[in-house]
Each structure stands twice: as structure tokens, then as C-alpha cells.
Amino acid sequence: MTTYADPPPPTRARPRPRRREPEPTPPTRKDPLWAKLCIILGAVVMVVSGGFVVVPRLATSWLTSGIQQVEAIPDELVGANIDGPINVLLLGMDQRNGDDAEDRIRADSIIIMHIPASHDQAYMVSIPRDAEVAIPDFPETKFKGYRDKINAAFAAGAVGADGHRDPSPAGRARGAALTMKTLSNLVPGGLTFNGVAIINFDGFLDVLEAIGGVHMCVDVDTHSIHYTDDGVKQANDLSDYDSLKRGKHYPVGCYDMQPWEALDYSRQRHNLPNGDYDRQRHQQQLIKAIIKKVASKDTLTNFGMIAKLQKAAGDLLTIDPGPNKLEDWVLTLQSLRPDDMVMIRTNGGQYSPNGNGSNETLRPESIDLLKAVQQDKVFDFLTAHPDWIAADQ
């Protein structure tokens, strides 16, 4: 089994000042020319300086014009403002069982992105999809609360009046609302949220195709349950573990991946040493790889590619920016860079069964991590738990 050295403790950069207006003259720094897309925030664009002076409000309006906006954050959970600590909920929506109205839409990727008041880093806290929690009553869908896997919270909210799945923006908003209520109840005093981005994983393929794939580092030998080596889609019998080793093979190493390969690799969890925890890490790595590719000069000087990204964003995201306008998000977070993202392994990256089937428990340290999110003390938590920092690649 491959072993990895413990990651170093986190380093805290000096908080960068936040500008409220673009520079009146073009700066001389050698950053990309204009517009840094930040897909996972839903703001899509983070304005940086370069050879042109760009009005952020206009750039943001154009690049986000195809994104569906909803009101998903429950009133009692809306964060105060985005001048201080920020919590953004990222939900990866799985609609692969999509034709049967009885099938539920589950959130198979749940990430709280916490940005401290210094706005110098973005901590990505993944919540295990199989963690057993108390899902509260949700009168909007006549749901009577009970204990279940946390990804069932989205499913219980994203239903219509007929009791069937509701993939519409309104259905997604209800699913996100119930997920936020469930997460908030895990911490005494509750959590608040400043924004929500509901991600359709199938939409990632459009983004990856727009940028021509990404460079990924495979950290554990992986076989696909979805595709063969030549990209032909297959359906494997999950009970036949030998068949699971005949799919597309992703050997350990760093290399460029085609769009379908990158998305497929990030969705695997069967036959991996740590199951869904490995998948969480790989999805975090994919998000970061996309942002790095989008933020590269080759992408940002290619206006045809940017136009494709603008179109792809509409299929990828449904967002609630809270009471703040998207251009306010852009200006507030413009100093963040891809390397400022810190990925965190909830439960220390280890499966923690609770004896109830495939359900697992959130360890006390994971609840402490959520308390650190609440109190804006994630840096302090990671200083005490450096092994909870996931490898970048």
C-alpha cells in the first residue's frame, strides 16, 4: 500500500487588503490579463489586473448571465455579510438515475467552503455522504424528520407537490435548504451560510470540454466502474469485485486527462482503500485543477474559450449568493488564488462505521471542526490536526 508523508502544518499568509474599486490605471504585475473564473463560488469571475482595465460589474454580468439564481438559504441561517468570515455550501447533485420519477436526487458531494475573516484562504470541508444524522422536519415538502444518511436531506427537499423528484431550480433550492438546516443542527448555536452553489456533476463535463481537460495527479490506483479504457460506457455488477477491476485504469502518476477521464476518475469510490473519502479528495482535487486551468494565461487570453465557459456555467450551477450581488463577491474575494485553497479530510479521512448498515458516524473531532468553522478558527484546528489536511495532488 502506498504511504504518504504527513502534510506540513498550515501556513497563514498575511491578510491581503481588499479593494472595493478596480485600479484606475493598469498595474504592472504579470498576473493573467483579466477575469479569473472561480466556478465553485458561483460568482464565476474573480477580477485580477493586467493589460486592460475591466469593469468588474460588466464582466460579472456577462459571465454569469446563464446561471440560474434561487433563494435557498433559510432566513434564520443567512450570514450577516461577506466582509467577515464566509461560509459557502457546495452541493454536488447526482441525477444519473434521472428518468424514474420515484428516484430521489441526492447530494453525493457536500462541501462547506469556509473563508476566514482575513479572506486569505479557502478551507474546503467535505462532509461524508454516508454520515448518519438527524434530518429535521421540512414542512415545505411535508417531510417528517428522521435519522438517515446526510445525502438524503437534499433528496427529501428536492421533491414536488406530487411527491416525486423535482430537479427544477425550485426543487434544488428546497434540497439545499434542508441540507443547510441539517448541517446547522450539528453544531450548538448553528451554522450560517453566505452563499450556496448547487453543482450538477454532468455539467462539469461541459466545463472540462471547454478548457480541453486538466492535469491531474492520481494518488491511488483506480479502476472505473463506468467506462472501459477506450471511453465506452459500461455498467458493472457492483457485487462482482473482479469486474470492477476491468474498467478504465487510472495508474498512480501525474498526467493530462481528457474531459471524460477527469470527471470519471473523480467519481470513483469502489475498490479504493478509503472509499468515499478518497472520492471526496479526488473531487476536491478536480475542482482545484479546473480553477488552475481556468486561471491560466492561456485560458484567459482565449476569448473563444471564455465564451464556452460562460455557456457551460449555466448547465453547471444553480446558486444563491445570499443578500450580496455577484459583483460584491468578486470584489471581496479577488485576492484569493487557487493555491490558497486548503482541502480538509473530515473524520481524518477514515471510514467510521456506526454498525447501522453502510451508515457511518461523524467523529467528535469532525464536530469540533464544524465548531471551528462556526467560530472562524479553522486555522487553529488544523494546527492541532495537521494530518487532516488532504494532499493537493
C-alpha positions in Angstrom: 0.0 0.0 0.0 1.3 3.4 -0.9 2.1 5.6 2.1 2.4 9.4 2.1 4.3 11.7 4.4 2.2 13.7 6.8 1.4 17.1 5.3 3.0 20.1 6.9 1.0 22.3 9.3 -0.9 25.1 7.5 0.8 28.4 6.9 -1.2 31.6 7.4 -0.4 34.2 4.9 -0.6 37.9 5.8 -4.2 39.0 5.0 -4.3 40.9 1.8 -6.2 44.2 1.6 -9.5 44.1 -0.2 -10.1 46.7 -2.8 -13.6 48.0 -3.4 -12.9 49.5 -6.8 -10.6 48.5 -9.7 -7.3 50.3 -10.1 -7.6 53.5 -12.1 -4.5 52.6 -14.2 -3.3 49.2 -15.4 -0.9 47.7 -12.9 2.4 46.2 -14.0 2.1 42.8 -12.2 2.2 39.7 -14.5 -1.0 38.1 -13.5 -3.4 36.9 -16.2 -4.9 39.7 -18.3 -8.4 39.9 -16.8 -11.2 37.9 -15.2 -10.3 34.9 -13.1 -13.1 32.5 -13.1 -14.0 30.9 -9.7 -16.5 28.3 -10.7 -17.2 26.7 -7.3 -18.2 30.0 -5.7 -20.9 30.6 -8.3 -19.6 34.1 -8.8 -17.6 32.6 -11.6 -15.3 35.6 -12.1 -12.6 36.9 -9.8 -11.2 40.1 -11.3 -7.5 40.5 -11.4 -5.4 43.2 -13.0 -3.4 43.1 -16.3 -3.0 44.8 -19.6 -6.6 46.1 -19.7 -8.8 47.8 -17.2 -12.1 45.9 -17.0 -15.2 46.9 -15.2 -16.0 44.0 -12.8 -19.7 44.7 -12.8 -19.9 44.3 -16.6 -17.6 41.2 -16.7 -19.5 39.5 -13.9 -22.9 40.2 -15.5 -21.8 38.7 -18.8 -20.0 35.7 -17.5 -22.8 34.8 -15.0 -25.8 35.6 -17.3 -26.6 31.9 -17.9 -26.5 30.8 -14.2 -29.8 30.2 -12.5 -30.1 32.1 -9.2 -32.5 30.9 -6.5 -33.3 31.8 -2.9 -32.2 28.7 -1.0 -30.7 29.8 2.3 -33.3 29.7 5.1 -33.9 33.1 6.6 -32.6 32.1 10.0 -29.3 30.8 8.5 -28.3 33.7 6.3 -24.9 35.0 7.2 -24.5 38.6 8.2 -22.3 39.9 5.3 -19.3 38.9 3.3 -16.9 41.4 4.9 -16.1 39.0 7.7 -16.0 35.1 7.7 -17.8 33.5 4.8 -19.4 30.0 4.5 -20.4 28.8 1.1 -22.1 25.4 0.8 -21.2 23.4 -2.3 -23.5 20.6 -3.2 -22.7 18.0 -5.9 -26.1 16.9 -7.3 -26.2 13.4 -8.8 -29.0 12.9 -11.3 -27.7 9.8 -13.1 -30.8 7.9 -12.1 -32.8 10.6 -13.7 -35.6 9.0 -15.7 -37.6 7.4 -12.9 -39.8 10.0 -11.1 -39.6 7.9 -8.0 -35.8 8.1 -7.8 -34.5 10.8 -5.4 -31.9 13.4 -6.2 -29.2 13.0 -3.7 -26.3 15.3 -2.9 -23.4 13.0 -3.2 -20.8 15.7 -2.6 -21.3 18.1 0.3 -18.6 20.6 0.9 -18.6 23.6 3.3 -16.1 26.2 1.9 -15.0 28.4 4.8 -13.2 31.7 4.1 -11.8 33.3 7.2 -12.3 37.0 8.0 -8.8 37.6 6.7 -10.0 36.4 3.3 -6.6 34.9 2.6 -7.5 31.2 2.3 -10.5 29.0 1.4 -10.9 25.8 3.5 -12.8 23.0 1.9 -14.6 20.8 4.5 -16.1 17.7 2.9 -19.0 16.0 4.8 -19.1 12.2 4.3 -22.2 11.4 2.2 -23.0 8.3 4.4 -22.7 10.1 7.8 -25.9 9.3 9.8 -27.5 12.5 11.1 -30.9 13.7 12.3 -32.7 15.3 9.3 -35.3 17.8 10.7 -38.9 18.2 9.7 -39.4 20.2 6.5 -43.0 21.4 6.1 -42.3 22.7 2.6 -42.4 19.1 1.3 -44.4 17.6 4.2 -41.3 15.7 5.2 -41.3 14.3 8.8 -37.7 14.2 10.0 -35.8 11.1 10.9 -32.2 9.8 11.1 -30.6 8.9 7.8 -27.5 9.5 5.7 -26.9 13.2 5.3 -27.2 13.0 1.5 -30.8 12.1 2.0 -31.5 15.6 3.2 -31.2 17.0 -0.3 -33.4 14.2 -1.6 -36.2 14.9 0.9 -36.2 18.6 0.0 -36.0 18.2 -3.8 -39.4 16.8 -4.3 -42.6 18.4 -5.8 -46.2 18.6 -4.7 -46.8 15.1 -6.2 -44.1 13.6 -4.0 -41.8 12.9 -7.0 -38.3 14.2 -7.5 -38.1 17.8 -8.6 -34.9 18.7 -10.5 -36.2 22.2 -11.2 -34.3 25.2 -9.7 -37.1 25.5 -7.0 -36.6 21.8 -6.2 -32.9 22.2 -5.9 -33.3 25.2 -3.7 -35.5 23.2 -1.3 -33.0 20.4 -1.3 -30.2 22.8 -0.4 -32.3 24.5 2.3 -33.0 21.2 4.1 -29.3 20.2 3.8 -28.3 23.5 5.4 -30.8 23.0 8.2 -29.4 19.6 8.8 -25.8 20.8 8.9 -26.6 23.7 11.1 -28.2 21.4 13.7 -24.9 19.5 14.1 -23.3 22.4 15.9 -24.6 24.0 19.1 -25.6 27.5 18.2 -25.9 26.6 14.5 -24.0 27.5 11.3 -24.8 30.3 8.9 -24.3 30.4 5.2 -23.4 33.3 2.9 -23.9 31.5 -0.3 -24.8 28.2 -2.0 -23.7 26.6 -5.2 -25.6 23.5 -6.4 -23.4 21.7 -8.8 -24.7 19.3 -11.5 -21.8 16.9 -11.9 -22.8 16.2 -15.5 -22.3 20.0 -16.1 -18.6 19.6 -15.2 -18.1 17.7 -18.4 -19.1 20.8 -20.4 -16.6 22.9 -18.4 -13.8 20.3 -18.8 -14.5 20.2 -22.6 -14.4 23.9 -22.8 -10.9 24.1 -21.3 -9.7 20.9 -23.0 -9.3 18.7 -19.9 -7.0 19.2 -16.9 -3.7 17.9 -15.4 -4.4 15.5 -12.5 -2.2 13.6 -10.2 -3.6 10.1 -9.4 -2.7 9.2 -5.8 -4.2 5.8 -5.6 -4.5 3.1 -8.3 -8.1 3.4 -9.6 -10.4 1.4 -11.9 -13.6 2.9 -13.3 -17.0 1.3 -12.8 -18.4 3.5 -15.5 -16.1 3.2 -18.6 -13.7 0.9 -20.4 -10.2 2.0 -21.4 -11.5 3.3 -24.7 -14.2 5.5 -23.2 -17.1 3.2 -23.8 -19.7 3.5 -21.1 -20.4 0.3 -19.2 -22.5 -0.9 -16.2 -20.7 -3.2 -13.8 -22.2 -5.5 -11.2 -21.0 -3.9 -8.0 -21.2 -7.3 -6.3 -18.6 -8.7 -8.7 -15.4 -7.2 -7.5 -13.4 -8.9 -10.3 -15.4 -7.0 -12.8 -14.7 -3.7 -11.0 -11.0 -4.1 -11.9 -11.7 -4.5 -15.7 -12.8 -0.9 -16.2 -10.8 2.2 -17.3 -7.5 2.1 -15.4 -6.0 5.3 -13.8 -2.5 4.4 -12.6 -0.7 6.4 -10.0 1.1 9.3 -11.5 0.6 12.8 -12.9 -0.7 13.3 -16.4 -3.1 15.2 -18.6 -6.6 13.8 -18.6 -9.3 14.1 -21.3 -12.5 15.8 -20.0 -14.4 12.5 -19.6 -11.4 10.9 -17.9 -11.1 13.6 -15.3 -14.8 13.6 -14.4 -14.9 9.8 -14.4 -11.8 9.5 -12.1 -13.2 12.0 -9.6 -16.4 9.9 -9.2 -14.9 6.6 -8.3 -15.1 5.2 -4.8 -15.5 1.4 -5.2 -12.3 -0.7 -4.6 -10.5 2.4 -3.2 -8.8 2.0 0.2 -10.9 4.7 1.9 -14.0 4.5 -0.3 -15.9 7.8 -0.3 -13.1 9.6 1.5 -10.8 9.0 -1.5 -13.6 10.2 -3.8 -14.1 13.4 -1.7 -10.4 14.1 -2.0 -10.4 13.5 -5.8 -13.4 15.7 -6.3 -11.7 18.5 -4.3 -8.6 18.0 -6.5 -10.7 18.2 -9.7 -12.2 21.5 -8.6 -8.8 22.9 -7.8 -7.4 21.6 -11.1 -10.2 23.2 -13.1 -9.7 26.6 -11.3 -5.9 26.4 -12.0 -6.6 25.7 -15.7 -9.2 28.4 -16.0 -6.9 30.9 -14.2 -4.0 30.2 -16.6 -3.0 32.8 -19.1 -3.6 30.5 -22.0 -7.3 30.3 -21.0 -7.9 33.9 -20.0 -6.4 35.3 -23.3 -8.6 32.9 -25.3 -11.9 34.7 -25.7 -13.4 31.8 -27.6 -12.7 29.5 -24.6 -14.1 32.1 -22.2 -17.3 32.2 -24.2 -17.6 28.4 -24.0 -17.1 28.6 -20.2 -19.8 31.2 -19.9 -22.2 28.9 -21.7 -21.1 25.8 -19.7 -21.6 27.6 -16.4 -25.4 27.7 -17.0 -25.5 23.9 -17.1 -23.2 23.5 -14.2 -24.5 25.8 -11.5 -27.6 26.9 -9.6 -26.6 29.5 -7.0 -27.9 31.6 -4.1 -25.4 34.4 -3.5 -27.4 35.5 -0.4 -28.2 39.2 0.0 -25.0 40.1 -1.8 -24.6 40.8 -5.5 -22.2 38.7 -7.6 -20.0 41.7 -8.3 -19.7 42.2 -4.5 -18.5 38.7 -4.2 -15.9 39.3 -7.0 -14.5 42.4 -5.3 -14.5 40.9 -1.8 -12.6 37.7 -2.9 -10.5 39.0 -5.8 -7.2 38.4 -3.8 -7.8 34.6 -3.5 -5.7 32.3 -5.7 -6.0 28.6 -6.4 -3.1 27.9 -4.2 -5.0 29.5 -1.3 -7.4 26.5 -1.2 -6.9 24.1 1.6 -8.6 20.7 1.4 -9.6 19.0 4.7 -10.2 15.3 5.3 -13.3 15.1 7.6 -13.1 12.2 10.1 -9.4 12.3 9.4 -10.1 10.7 6.0 -11.0 7.4 7.7 -14.2 5.4 7.4 -16.1 5.4 10.7 -18.9 2.8 10.7 -21.6 3.0 13.3 -23.0 -0.5 12.9 -26.1 0.6 11.1 -25.5 -0.9 7.6 -23.4 1.3 5.4 -24.0 4.4 7.6 -21.2 6.0 9.5 -20.7 8.5 12.3 -19.1 11.9 12.4 -16.3 11.6 14.9 -16.2 14.1 17.8 -13.2 15.8 16.1 -15.3 16.4 13.0 -17.9 18.2 15.1 -15.0 20.2 16.6 -14.1 21.1 13.0 -17.6 22.3 12.3 -17.4 24.4 15.6 -14.1 25.8 14.3 -16.0 26.8 11.1 -18.7 28.5 13.2 -16.1 30.3 15.3 -13.7 31.2 12.4 -10.9 29.1 14.0 -10.2 26.5 11.2 -6.6 27.5 11.1 -6.2 26.7 14.8 -8.0 23.4 14.3 -5.6 22.4 11.5 -2.6 23.4 13.5 -3.7 20.9 16.1 -4.7 18.3 13.4 -2.2 18.7 10.5 -2.9 15.2 9.3 -6.4 16.3 8.4 -5.0 18.4 5.5 -5.5 16.4 2.3 -2.8 16.3 -0.3 -3.2 18.8 -3.1 -2.5 16.2 -5.8 
